[in-house]
Structure formats: C-alpha cells, structure tokens
C-alpha cells in the first residue's frame, strides 16, 4: 500500500505551505502501513479481507502523526517502538470509525462504502471489536505494561464517550459542559494518549510528557469541534465521508448549540423538533441560518481558542524538537477550519 502525504487545500485551490508537516512523516507513515499490512496474518483467514478493507484506506492518520511528532528525534530515525504505538492507536481509531458509521447509518468513509454498508451491521460490529482486541494485543507486546494500561484506559474512555453521546441523541437537554465532556472522551482522548505515548516512548522528561498530554487533549477537542462544523459546511468529495448526519441523527453539537441560542423562540422549537426526530431535518436551511447569524464565526473562534490553549502549553518548552512540529500541525487544523468557510 503506497500513500502520499496529506495536503491541505485552501478555498482558492492552492496548497497551503505547511504540507511539509506531513511530507516529513512519509518514512514513518510507510513503516506504519507496512506494519499494519503485516498484521493481516494475525487475523483469522475468514475475516482478513474485511480487516484489509478497513486499513487499506487513505485517511489523514492524525493520531499516528501525533505519536511520531511527539516522539520526534531525527528525520532519518524511524523508531520501531513509535511505529508499533502508532499502529495501536490507529487500530483503535479504525475500530471506532466502524462503530460510528453503524450508529450514524453513514454510507461513505474515506471516499468509499463504509464497512457497515459493505458487510452489514452485525458483521461490522464484530469487525470493530476484532480491531479493538488486536490493538490491545499489540499493546501487550511492549516491555512495560504502561503502554497497554494507557491504551486500555483510553479505549474505555472513548467507548464511554460514544455511549453517552448515543444515549443523549435526540435531546436538546445538554449543556456546553456536557458537549465538551462527550468530545473530550470520544475524540480528544485518543489525541491525548497519542501524544503521551510518543513522548513517553521517546524518553522525554515527565514535565514535557505532561505538556504533550495536555496539548493533545486541547488539539483533540479543537479537532472534534472542527469536525462538527464540517458536518454542515464541508464537501463530501473533499472530506471523503458522509456529511450532514449530526442533525439527522440527533447529535446536539456546538454549531447547533450556537444556532439555537440565536434563533427566535418559534424557530428554536422547530430546530428542537428536528434534533428530536419529530420533524424532517433541514440541513440546508440550518446551514444558511448559521451563516446569517454568525454561527460559523463563533464555532471557528471556539476551535481557535482550543488551539491557542494547546499552543500555550508547548510554548513553555521551545527547546524540545517535537514542539515546533506539533505547533505546525496545529496550524494545519486552523487552515482546515478556514477552508470550510463558504466563498462569496
């Protein structure tokens, strides 16, 4: 499997200059892909093609990138330990994607049919479970139990976040604190543990590992807010997955929070009905209202606030090699948010 580094494209269609953040990781991502493909033989022959379908895709690989960048020492050094850790977090992430697509009834993921559409829901659920299990198996192969303990705890927290979100679907009885708690668990947790593992396996001092941990959490929260905004303002052919599912599936995300606060009472009631499944969802109308009422700006500012918090954590460690690369990665996220803004 050959992959090319991800590139971020501006609204005018020109590449942003920091595509080099991903290009510098090309040898590390090649090692990641080689290791992932090598794991196919560990799965039972009957499901190898299904596992290969899940891993043979061209995702952004943000979590592995965080492992590699947090443990960065030299451009020519591809650490086997970091590769294994990156594979572990990527397998956990892939498992969550399989399960997410089942719950969202999503049709497309990374530009092709989702696993649930390809293999049907029952098999897809168990396929996600198999990916989770193998990730933890690989985590046990480190000489210390610390990696397995960290990944196991993170996996549990990710699942808890998804459970809470699933139970709260269709309800507008959420607070911004509830929303933040959910995305902290379901998304930021894997960002956090990726940064933690990279720093720990690279032998960084405890203070810096703690800073990487906090950076990852803030970046993960920022990324999920971006993803929730992209559900309304992204383009499926560019982002590569089914969009518009949050409103239809009753997820009360930050863009909807902000819109609800700005609507007149009668419109608020109508939107509540859409979130609760009592009315057909109107994503085009809600998108237009978000633009007219400044919701895009407010949510973009929330992403920028989390990125600023992430950057502030690492600003205290300017002499460490991973710092500048992770700061550049945060720039990539800000550019992705800006690229969502409609032109004209």
C-alpha positions as CSV (number, residue, x, y, z in Angstrom):
1,X,0.0,0.0,0.0
2,X,1.5,3.3,-1.1
3,X,0.3,6.5,0.4
4,X,1.0,10.1,-0.3
5,X,1.2,12.7,2.5
6,X,-2.0,14.6,3.2
7,X,-2.2,18.1,1.7
8,X,-4.4,20.9,2.9
9,X,-6.0,22.9,0.2
10,X,-7.2,26.5,0.6
11,X,-10.6,27.7,-0.7
12,X,-8.8,29.0,-3.8
13,X,-7.5,25.5,-4.6
14,X,-3.8,26.2,-3.8
15,X,-1.8,24.1,-1.4
16,X,-1.0,25.6,2.0
17,X,2.7,26.0,2.6
18,X,2.9,23.7,5.6
19,X,2.1,20.5,3.7
20,X,5.7,19.7,4.7
21,X,4.5,18.8,8.2
22,X,3.0,15.6,6.6
23,X,5.7,15.2,3.9
24,X,8.4,14.9,6.6
25,X,6.5,11.9,8.1
26,X,6.5,10.0,4.8
27,X,9.1,7.3,6.0
28,X,7.2,7.0,9.3
29,X,3.8,6.5,7.6
30,X,5.4,4.0,5.2
31,X,6.6,2.0,8.2
32,X,3.2,2.3,9.7
33,X,1.5,0.9,6.6
34,X,4.0,-1.9,6.3
35,X,3.4,-2.9,10.0
36,X,-0.4,-2.6,9.5
37,X,-0.4,-4.9,6.5
38,X,1.8,-7.3,8.3
39,X,-0.9,-7.7,10.9
40,X,-3.3,-9.2,8.5
41,X,-1.8,-12.7,9.0
42,X,-2.7,-12.4,12.7
43,X,-6.4,-12.4,11.9
44,X,-8.4,-15.5,11.0
45,X,-8.4,-16.2,7.3
46,X,-12.1,-15.8,7.1
47,X,-12.0,-12.1,8.1
48,X,-8.7,-10.9,6.6
49,X,-10.3,-9.3,3.6
50,X,-12.6,-7.4,5.9
51,X,-9.8,-6.2,8.1
52,X,-7.8,-5.2,5.0
53,X,-10.8,-3.2,3.8
54,X,-10.7,-1.2,6.9
55,X,-7.0,-0.5,7.0
56,X,-6.3,-0.1,3.2
57,X,-7.6,3.4,3.1
58,X,-6.0,6.9,2.7
59,X,-7.1,8.6,5.9
60,X,-5.3,11.6,7.4
61,X,-3.6,9.4,10.1
62,X,-3.6,12.3,12.5
63,X,-3.2,10.2,15.6
64,X,-0.2,8.3,14.3
65,X,1.2,11.6,13.2
66,X,0.9,12.8,16.8
67,X,2.7,9.7,18.1
68,X,5.6,10.3,15.7
69,X,5.8,14.1,16.2
70,X,5.6,13.8,20.0
71,X,8.5,11.4,20.0
72,X,10.4,13.2,17.3
73,X,14.2,12.9,17.5
74,X,15.6,12.9,14.0
75,X,14.0,13.0,10.5
76,X,16.0,9.9,9.5
77,X,15.1,7.9,12.6
78,X,12.0,5.8,12.4
79,X,11.6,4.2,15.8
80,X,10.1,0.7,15.8
81,X,8.5,1.4,19.2
82,X,6.8,4.6,17.9
83,X,5.6,2.7,14.8
84,X,4.1,0.0,17.0
85,X,2.4,2.5,19.3
86,X,1.1,4.4,16.2
87,X,-0.4,1.2,14.9
88,X,-2.1,0.5,18.2
89,X,-3.8,3.9,18.3
90,X,-4.7,3.8,14.6
91,X,-6.4,0.4,15.1
92,X,-8.4,1.7,18.0
93,X,-9.4,4.7,15.9
94,X,-10.4,2.5,12.9
95,X,-12.5,0.4,15.2
96,X,-14.3,3.5,16.5
97,X,-14.9,4.6,12.9
98,X,-16.5,1.2,12.0
99,X,-18.8,1.6,15.0
100,X,-19.5,5.3,14.4
101,X,-20.7,4.6,10.9
102,X,-23.1,1.9,12.1
103,X,-24.7,4.3,14.6
104,X,-24.8,7.1,12.0
105,X,-26.0,5.0,9.1
106,X,-23.2,6.5,7.1
107,X,-22.7,5.5,3.5
108,X,-19.3,6.8,2.7
109,X,-16.0,6.8,4.7
110,X,-12.7,7.9,3.1
111,X,-14.2,8.0,-0.3
112,X,-15.8,4.6,-0.4
113,X,-18.6,2.5,1.1
114,X,-18.4,2.2,4.9
115,X,-17.8,-1.2,6.5
116,X,-21.4,-1.4,7.6
117,X,-22.6,-0.9,4.0
118,X,-20.1,-3.4,2.7
119,X,-20.5,-6.2,5.3
120,X,-23.9,-5.4,7.0
121,X,-24.3,-4.2,10.6
122,X,-23.8,-7.4,12.6
123,X,-20.5,-8.3,10.9
124,X,-19.4,-4.7,11.1
125,X,-19.9,-4.5,14.9
126,X,-17.9,-7.6,15.4
127,X,-15.2,-6.4,13.0
128,X,-14.8,-3.3,15.1
129,X,-14.5,-5.5,18.1
130,X,-11.8,-7.5,16.4
131,X,-9.8,-4.4,15.6
132,X,-10.1,-3.2,19.2
133,X,-8.9,-6.6,20.5
134,X,-5.9,-6.7,18.2
135,X,-4.9,-3.2,19.2
136,X,-4.7,-4.2,22.8
137,X,-2.9,-7.4,21.9
138,X,-0.2,-5.4,20.2
139,X,0.0,-3.1,23.2
140,X,0.8,-6.0,25.4
141,X,4.0,-6.6,23.4
142,X,5.9,-3.7,24.8
143,X,8.4,-4.5,27.6
144,X,6.4,-2.4,30.0
145,X,2.8,-2.7,30.9
146,X,2.4,1.1,30.8
147,X,1.5,1.2,27.1
148,X,-1.2,-1.4,27.4
149,X,-2.6,0.2,30.6
150,X,-2.7,3.6,28.9
151,X,-4.3,2.3,25.7
152,X,-6.8,0.2,27.6
153,X,-7.9,3.1,29.7
154,X,-8.2,5.4,26.6
155,X,-10.2,2.8,24.7
156,X,-12.6,2.5,27.6
157,X,-13.0,6.3,27.8
158,X,-13.6,6.6,24.0
159,X,-16.3,4.0,24.3
160,X,-17.8,5.7,27.3
161,X,-18.0,9.0,25.3
162,X,-19.7,7.2,22.4
163,X,-22.2,5.6,24.8
164,X,-23.0,8.9,26.5
165,X,-23.5,10.6,23.1
166,X,-25.7,7.7,21.9
167,X,-27.9,7.9,25.0
168,X,-28.3,11.7,24.6
169,X,-29.2,11.6,20.9
170,X,-32.4,13.4,20.1
171,X,-32.2,15.5,23.2
172,X,-31.5,19.3,23.5
173,X,-31.2,18.9,27.2
174,X,-27.4,19.2,27.1
175,X,-25.2,22.0,28.4
176,X,-22.0,23.2,26.7
177,X,-20.2,21.4,29.5
178,X,-21.9,18.1,28.6
179,X,-20.9,18.6,25.0
180,X,-17.3,19.3,25.9
181,X,-17.2,16.2,28.2
182,X,-18.5,14.0,25.4
183,X,-15.9,15.2,22.8
184,X,-13.2,15.1,25.4
185,X,-13.9,11.4,25.9
186,X,-14.8,10.2,22.4
187,X,-12.2,12.2,20.4
188,X,-9.7,14.1,22.5
189,X,-8.7,11.0,24.5
190,X,-7.0,9.3,21.5
191,X,-5.3,12.6,20.6
192,X,-4.1,12.8,24.2
193,X,-2.8,9.3,24.5
194,X,-1.1,9.5,21.1
195,X,1.0,12.5,22.3
196,X,1.6,10.9,25.7
197,X,2.9,7.6,24.2
198,X,5.1,9.4,21.7
199,X,6.7,11.5,24.5
200,X,7.0,8.6,26.9
201,X,8.5,6.1,24.5
202,X,11.0,8.7,23.3
203,X,12.2,9.1,26.8
204,X,11.2,12.7,27.3
205,X,11.2,14.0,30.9
206,X,8.0,13.8,32.9
207,X,7.2,17.5,32.7
208,X,7.4,17.5,28.9
209,X,5.3,14.4,28.6
210,X,2.7,16.1,30.7
211,X,2.8,19.1,28.4
212,X,2.4,16.8,25.4
213,X,-0.6,15.1,27.1
214,X,-2.3,18.5,27.7
215,X,-1.5,19.6,24.1
216,X,-3.1,16.5,22.7
217,X,-6.3,16.9,24.7
218,X,-6.8,20.6,23.6
219,X,-6.0,19.7,20.0
220,X,-8.4,16.8,20.1
221,X,-11.2,19.0,21.4
222,X,-10.4,21.5,18.7
223,X,-10.5,18.8,16.0
224,X,-13.9,17.5,17.0
225,X,-15.4,21.0,17.0
226,X,-13.9,21.4,13.5
227,X,-15.4,18.0,12.5
228,X,-18.8,19.1,13.8
229,X,-18.6,22.3,11.8
230,X,-17.5,20.3,8.7
231,X,-20.7,18.3,9.0
232,X,-22.6,21.4,7.9
233,X,-20.0,23.2,5.8
234,X,-17.7,20.5,4.4
235,X,-17.9,18.9,0.9
236,X,-18.2,15.1,0.9
237,X,-15.9,14.8,-2.2
238,X,-13.2,16.6,-0.3
239,X,-13.6,15.3,3.2
240,X,-14.3,11.8,2.0
241,X,-17.2,10.8,4.3
242,X,-20.9,11.1,4.6
243,X,-21.8,14.6,5.9
244,X,-25.0,16.0,7.3
245,X,-25.5,13.1,9.7
246,X,-25.4,15.1,13.0
247,X,-28.7,16.9,12.7
248,X,-30.4,13.9,11.1
249,X,-29.2,11.5,13.9
250,X,-30.0,13.9,16.7
251,X,-26.5,14.9,17.8
252,X,-26.6,18.3,19.6
253,X,-23.2,19.7,18.6
254,X,-21.6,23.1,19.1
255,X,-22.8,24.5,15.8
256,X,-26.4,23.6,16.8
257,X,-25.9,25.0,20.3
258,X,-24.8,28.3,18.8
259,X,-27.6,28.3,16.3
260,X,-30.2,27.5,19.0
261,X,-29.0,30.5,21.1
262,X,-29.5,32.9,18.1
263,X,-32.9,31.7,16.8
264,X,-36.3,33.2,17.6
265,X,-38.4,31.1,20.0
266,X,-40.6,29.7,17.2
267,X,-37.6,28.7,15.2
268,X,-35.9,27.2,18.3
269,X,-38.9,25.0,18.7
270,X,-38.7,23.8,15.1
271,X,-35.0,23.0,15.4
272,X,-35.6,21.1,18.7
273,X,-38.2,19.1,16.8
274,X,-35.6,18.3,14.1
275,X,-33.0,17.2,16.6
276,X,-35.6,15.1,18.4
277,X,-36.7,13.4,15.2
278,X,-40.2,14.9,15.4
279,X,-39.7,16.8,12.2
280,X,-37.7,16.2,9.0
281,X,-34.2,17.7,9.3
282,X,-33.5,20.8,7.1
283,X,-29.7,20.9,6.9
284,X,-29.7,23.5,4.0
285,X,-31.9,25.9,6.0
286,X,-29.8,25.4,9.2
287,X,-26.6,26.0,7.3
288,X,-27.9,29.2,5.8
289,X,-29.0,30.4,9.2
290,X,-25.6,29.6,10.7
291,X,-24.0,31.8,8.1
292,X,-26.5,34.6,8.6
293,X,-26.4,34.6,12.4
294,X,-22.7,34.3,12.8
295,X,-22.6,30.7,14.0
296,X,-19.7,29.9,11.7
297,X,-17.6,32.7,13.2
298,X,-18.5,31.6,16.8
299,X,-17.6,28.0,16.2
300,X,-14.4,28.9,14.4
301,X,-13.5,31.1,17.3
302,X,-14.0,28.0,19.6
303,X,-11.6,26.0,17.6
304,X,-9.1,28.8,17.6
305,X,-9.4,29.1,21.4
306,X,-8.6,25.4,21.9
307,X,-5.7,25.6,19.5
308,X,-4.4,28.6,21.4
309,X,-4.6,26.7,24.7
310,X,-2.8,23.8,23.1
311,X,0.0,26.1,21.8
312,X,0.3,27.8,25.1
313,X,1.1,24.5,26.8
314,X,4.0,23.8,24.5
315,X,5.2,27.4,24.4
316,X,6.9,26.7,27.7
317,X,9.1,24.1,26.1
318,X,10.6,25.8,23.0
319,X,13.8,23.9,23.1
320,X,12.3,20.5,22.5
321,X,12.3,19.1,19.0
322,X,8.7,18.0,18.9
323,X,7.4,21.4,19.9
324,X,7.8,23.2,16.6
325,X,6.4,20.3,14.6
326,X,3.4,20.0,16.8
327,X,2.8,23.7,16.6
328,X,2.9,23.4,12.8
329,X,0.3,20.6,12.9
330,X,-2.0,22.9,14.9
331,X,-1.6,25.4,12.1
332,X,-2.8,22.8,9.7
333,X,-6.0,22.4,11.7
334,X,-6.7,26.1,11.7
335,X,-6.3,26.1,7.9
336,X,-8.7,23.3,7.6
337,X,-11.3,25.3,9.5
338,X,-10.7,28.4,7.4
339,X,-11.1,26.3,4.3
340,X,-14.6,25.4,5.3
341,X,-15.8,29.0,5.1
342,X,-18.0,29.4,2.0
343,X,-16.5,31.7,-0.7
344,X,-18.6,34.5,-2.0
